[in-house]
């Protein structure tokens, strides 16, 4: 179950690693699922532009994931982990191309953080 308040919220969604589990109007959304493999569940509230939103494109809120482990298996799926690693690579390219830093050490700090993140993701690969 997920609920949201506010006139800027239009659709509510519950999503899993496989995609949208349920979608409905603002207010309250209830769904059930049977998990045959590890996954996660997140709730997403979105809507168009509204005076209370801070972004021109509209309202958007996303919960932290609830991880669903099944039969001792964890949610980290190889395809998802590889996507995250590729995203870090793309982020590094953007950082190097467009980042503005007062010193080279600031760039190095960012790159070191990305490498630490990569190390975590690599431990989740088979």
Buried (B, 14 or more C-beta within 10 A) or exposed (E): EBEBEEEBBBBBBBBBBEEEBBEBEBEEBEBEEEBEEBBBBBBBBBBEEEEEBEEEEEBBBEEEBEEBEEEEEEBBBEEBBEEBBEEBEEEBEEBEEEEEEEEEEEBEEBBEEBEEBBEEBEEBEE
